Amino acid sequence: MIIDCHGHYTTAPKALAAFRAWQRESLTVSRALQLDGSAARLPADPGVVVSDDEIRESLEKHQLRIQAERGVDLTLFSPRAGGMAHHVGDARISEAWTRHCNDLVHRAVSLYPSRFAGVCQLPQSPGVPPANCIPELVRCVKELGFVGCNINPDPTDGYWTDPPLTDRYWYPLYEKLVELDVPAMIHTSCSCNPNFHFTGAHYINGDTTAFMQFLDSALFQDFPTLRFVIPHGGGAVPYHWGRYRGLAQDMGRPPLETLMNNVFFDTCVYHQPGIELLLQVVPEDNVLFASEIVGAVKGIDPRTGFHYDDTKRYIDAVDWLPPPARSKVLGGNALRVYPRLKAHVARGPRSDGVAVAQGRLG
């Protein structure tokens, strides 16, 4: 089974964006009332009204079509990372937005359970302890059947004022992740800082920063079974593996390899040399296939004639990768890192939506 561990609902029906626009407008009105000395109150949540047919249309022309064309069986599916925007409003705003985003992903998974498994965003907010996210995490895992979550290491979206991921500030959330036995993907959101393009700089900064924080801490001594997936090929980490080995040595930290019990990398690297470097440097047990469709880079590479984000094609072209290692990367590692995924896969198709989708996709 070919499992893509990194997909986002970037083609969600317009009603979701309309709800976010309503939230932003309500915030503007609320702030104006506060300045005027009036009582500031947000109006009642109008909800996100989307039909099943709208969800089908949003997926069958995009994610599902691409999965079928590229030979991907299942995608771990989460809300659009750039849309998490945890800096917007306060904790109440984030909680409402997160719940609607996760509910929409759950509906997509329910319609296509053999094609998608749910991964939730969390209702983070700058300066608000991560423990505030636990109820939504529990709801998504226990009630909606999600297999993992995304954690934004910078809820300010570009200014990094919250404590590092290794601070005890985060420990209550980690305790719950361990209890539920679900991993977290470290994924920043949009960038409010004009110095950092959000997909070209802020994302990669977040990946690299998280790894360095893990290296410079005893986090995994406190949580030996906690698991993180660092996306986008690990940012700059594989390219600078020697630097991090040397830093660990100079700082008196354990050898870098000790992190590999807890830290994993995906294959969202959009050229052949990058994929090969990743597979040469990072142990085969720590690389999970991913493409991030439909994601940050959607165009066709004029040098190859294929889409940049067709990452399975790069892996298929690595002729020196032994078959057992290839099998791990393309699916086996995901089933191991995301234990709840096994039960999701074992249940198989559970609605007519999958059969209809497969028929339409040919």
C-alpha positions in Angstrom: 0.0 0.0 0.0 1.3 3.4 -1.0 0.6 5.9 1.8 1.1 9.7 1.5 1.6 11.0 5.0 1.2 14.7 4.1 -1.9 16.0 2.4 -4.0 19.1 3.0 -7.6 20.0 2.1 -6.5 22.9 0.0 -9.5 22.6 -2.3 -12.2 22.9 0.4 -15.6 24.2 -0.7 -15.9 28.0 -0.7 -18.2 28.0 2.4 -15.2 27.3 4.6 -13.4 30.5 3.3 -16.6 32.4 3.7 -16.8 31.4 7.3 -13.2 32.6 7.9 -14.1 35.9 6.2 -17.1 36.2 8.6 -14.7 35.6 11.5 -12.3 38.3 10.4 -15.1 40.8 9.8 -16.6 40.0 13.2 -13.2 40.7 14.8 -13.1 44.1 13.1 -16.5 45.0 14.3 -15.7 43.8 17.8 -12.5 45.9 18.0 -14.4 48.9 16.7 -16.9 48.5 19.5 -14.2 48.2 22.1 -12.6 51.4 20.9 -16.0 53.1 21.1 -16.4 51.9 24.6 -19.3 49.6 23.7 -19.6 46.0 24.9 -17.8 43.8 22.4 -19.6 40.6 21.4 -19.1 38.3 18.5 -22.3 37.3 16.7 -23.5 33.7 16.8 -21.5 31.3 14.7 -23.2 30.8 11.4 -21.5 27.5 10.8 -20.2 26.0 7.6 -22.9 24.7 5.3 -21.5 22.3 2.7 -23.2 19.5 0.9 -21.7 16.0 0.3 -21.8 16.7 -3.4 -19.7 19.9 -2.9 -17.1 17.9 -1.0 -17.1 15.2 -3.7 -16.6 17.8 -6.4 -13.8 19.5 -4.5 -11.9 16.2 -4.1 -12.6 14.1 -7.2 -11.2 16.8 -9.6 -8.1 17.4 -7.5 -6.7 15.2 -4.7 -8.4 12.0 -5.7 -7.6 12.5 -9.4 -4.0 13.1 -8.7 -3.8 10.1 -6.3 -5.1 7.8 -9.0 -2.8 9.2 -11.6 0.3 8.8 -9.4 -0.5 5.5 -7.9 -1.1 6.6 -4.3 -3.6 4.5 -2.3 -4.2 6.6 0.8 -3.4 10.1 2.0 -3.2 11.3 5.6 -5.5 14.4 5.2 -5.5 17.5 7.3 -6.8 21.1 7.0 -4.8 23.5 4.9 -1.7 24.3 6.8 -1.4 27.9 5.5 -5.0 28.5 6.6 -4.5 27.5 10.2 -3.4 31.1 10.8 -3.3 30.8 14.6 -2.4 34.5 15.0 -5.9 35.5 14.0 -8.1 36.6 16.9 -7.9 34.8 20.2 -8.4 31.3 21.5 -12.2 31.4 21.0 -11.7 32.3 17.3 -9.1 29.6 16.9 -11.3 27.0 18.5 -14.3 27.7 16.3 -12.1 27.8 13.1 -10.3 24.6 14.0 -13.4 22.7 14.8 -15.0 23.6 11.5 -11.8 22.7 9.6 -11.5 19.4 11.3 -15.2 18.6 10.8 -14.9 19.2 7.1 -11.8 16.9 6.9 -13.8 14.2 8.8 -16.6 14.5 6.3 -14.2 14.0 3.4 -12.7 11.0 5.1 -16.2 9.6 5.8 -17.0 9.9 2.1 -13.7 8.3 1.0 -12.4 6.2 3.9 -10.2 4.0 1.7 -8.5 7.1 0.2 -8.1 9.4 3.2 -7.3 9.2 7.0 -7.8 12.2 9.1 -5.1 14.3 10.7 -6.3 17.3 12.8 -5.2 20.9 13.3 -5.1 22.2 16.8 -6.8 25.4 18.2 -3.5 27.0 19.1 -3.2 30.7 19.8 -0.2 32.9 20.7 0.4 32.9 24.4 -2.2 30.4 25.2 -0.9 27.2 26.8 -1.0 24.1 24.4 -3.0 22.3 27.1 -5.9 24.3 25.7 -5.7 22.1 22.6 -6.3 18.8 24.4 -10.1 18.7 24.2 -10.1 19.1 20.4 -7.3 16.6 20.0 -9.2 14.0 22.1 -12.4 14.7 20.1 -10.7 14.2 16.8 -8.9 11.0 17.8 -11.6 9.3 19.9 -14.8 10.6 18.2 -13.8 11.3 14.6 -11.2 8.5 14.3 -8.2 10.8 13.3 -4.8 9.2 13.4 -2.6 12.2 14.1 -2.3 15.9 14.4 -0.4 18.9 13.2 1.4 21.2 15.7 2.4 24.7 14.8 5.7 25.5 16.5 5.1 29.2 16.1 1.4 30.2 16.7 2.4 33.9 16.1 3.0 32.9 12.5 6.4 34.5 11.9 7.5 36.1 15.2 8.3 33.1 17.4 7.4 34.5 20.8 6.1 31.3 22.4 8.4 28.9 24.2 10.3 26.3 22.1 8.8 22.9 21.5 11.0 21.4 24.2 9.8 23.7 27.0 7.6 22.2 29.7 5.0 24.6 28.5 4.2 22.0 25.9 4.3 18.9 28.1 0.6 18.5 28.9 -0.1 18.2 25.2 2.7 15.7 24.7 1.4 13.7 27.6 -1.9 13.4 25.8 -0.3 12.5 22.5 1.6 9.7 24.3 -1.6 8.5 26.0 -3.5 8.4 22.7 -0.5 7.0 20.9 -0.7 9.4 18.0 2.2 11.3 16.4 2.3 15.0 15.5 3.6 16.6 12.3 5.5 19.8 13.0 3.9 22.2 10.6 4.1 26.0 10.6 1.3 28.0 9.1 1.3 31.3 7.1 3.9 34.0 7.8 2.9 37.5 9.1 6.5 38.5 9.0 7.4 40.0 5.5 11.0 38.8 5.9 9.8 35.2 5.5 7.8 33.9 2.5 5.5 31.3 4.1 6.1 28.2 2.0 9.6 29.1 0.7 11.1 30.3 4.0 8.9 30.0 7.0 8.0 26.4 6.5 11.6 25.4 6.0 12.7 27.5 9.0 10.1 25.8 11.1 11.2 22.3 10.1 14.9 23.1 10.8 14.2 25.0 14.0 12.2 22.1 15.4 14.9 19.6 14.8 17.6 21.8 16.4 15.3 22.3 19.5 15.0 18.5 19.8 18.7 18.0 19.5 19.4 20.6 22.2 17.0 19.0 24.8 16.2 16.0 26.9 12.6 16.0 25.6 12.7 12.3 24.5 14.1 11.2 27.9 10.9 12.5 29.4 8.8 11.1 26.5 10.5 8.1 25.0 7.5 7.1 22.9 6.6 10.6 21.6 6.8 10.8 17.8 7.2 13.8 15.5 7.2 13.9 11.7 9.2 16.8 10.3 7.8 17.6 6.8 9.4 19.1 3.7 12.2 16.6 3.8 13.3 17.9 7.2 14.0 21.4 6.0 17.7 22.0 5.9 18.5 19.1 8.2 19.6 16.3 5.8 21.7 18.8 3.8 23.5 19.8 7.0 23.6 16.4 8.8 27.3 16.8 9.6 26.7 20.2 11.1 24.1 18.7 13.5 26.2 15.7 14.3 29.0 18.1 15.2 26.8 20.4 17.2 25.5 17.5 19.2 29.0 16.3 19.9 30.3 19.8 20.8 27.3 20.4 23.1 27.8 17.1 24.9 24.4 15.9 23.6 23.8 12.2 22.8 24.7 11.1 19.2 22.3 12.4 16.6 21.1 8.9 15.9 19.4 8.7 19.3 16.8 11.2 17.9 15.8 8.7 15.3 13.6 6.8 17.7 11.3 9.8 17.9 11.8 12.0 14.8 10.8 11.2 11.2 11.1 13.0 7.9 8.8 13.1 4.9 9.6 13.1 1.2 8.2 16.5 0.2 11.4 17.3 -1.6 10.8 18.4 -5.2 13.8 17.3 -7.2 15.7 14.0 -7.7 19.0 15.0 -6.1 17.1 16.2 -3.0 15.3 12.9 -2.6 18.4 10.9 -3.1 20.3 13.0 -0.5 17.4 12.4 2.0 17.5 8.7 1.4 21.3 8.5 1.7 21.5 10.5 4.9 18.4 9.7 7.0 17.9 6.0 8.1 15.3 4.1 6.0 13.1 3.6 9.0 12.7 7.3 9.4 11.5 8.4 6.0 7.8 8.5 5.1 6.5 9.0 1.6 4.7 12.3 1.1 3.9 14.7 -1.6 1.7 17.5 0.0 -0.8 17.5 -2.9 -2.4 19.8 -3.6 0.2 22.0 -2.0 2.8 24.7 -2.2 4.3 23.8 -5.6 1.8 22.8 -8.3 3.6 23.5 -11.6 5.4 21.3 -14.1 9.2 21.2 -14.1 10.3 22.1 -17.6 13.4 20.0 -17.2 11.5 16.8 -16.7 8.0 17.5 -18.0 6.5 16.2 -14.8 5.0 18.0 -11.8 7.5 19.0 -9.1 5.4 17.5 -6.4 5.2 14.1 -8.0 7.5 12.7 -5.4 6.7 9.1 -5.9 8.3 9.4 -9.4 11.6 10.4 -7.7 11.6 7.5 -5.3 10.8 5.1 -8.1 13.8 6.4 -10.0 16.2 5.6 -7.1 17.5 2.3 -8.5 19.9 1.7 -5.6 17.2 1.7 -3.0 16.7 -2.0 -1.9 13.1 -3.3 -2.2 12.6 -3.7 1.6 13.7 -0.1 2.2 11.4 1.1 -0.7 8.5 -0.7 0.9 9.1 0.9 4.3 9.3 4.4 2.8 6.3 4.1 0.6 3.9 2.8 3.3 5.4 0.5 6.0 6.9 3.3 8.0 3.6 5.3 8.0 1.7 2.3 9.4 4.3 2.0 12.2 4.6 5.7 13.0 0.8 6.2 12.9 -0.5 3.1 14.8 -4.1 4.1 14.6 -3.8 4.0 10.8 -3.7 0.2 10.8 -7.2 0.0 12.2 -8.4 2.6 9.7 -7.0 0.6 6.8 -8.3 -2.7 8.2 -11.9 -1.4 8.3 -11.8 -0.9 4.5 -14.4 0.9 2.4 -17.3 1.9 4.6 -19.5 3.9 2.3 -20.7 4.1 -1.3 -18.6 7.2 -1.8 -15.4 5.3 -2.4 -16.9 3.0 -5.0 -18.5 6.0 -6.8 -15.3 7.9 -6.7 -13.3 5.0 -8.0 -15.8 4.5 -10.8 -15.6 8.2 -11.8 -11.8 8.2 -11.6 -11.6 5.0 -13.7 
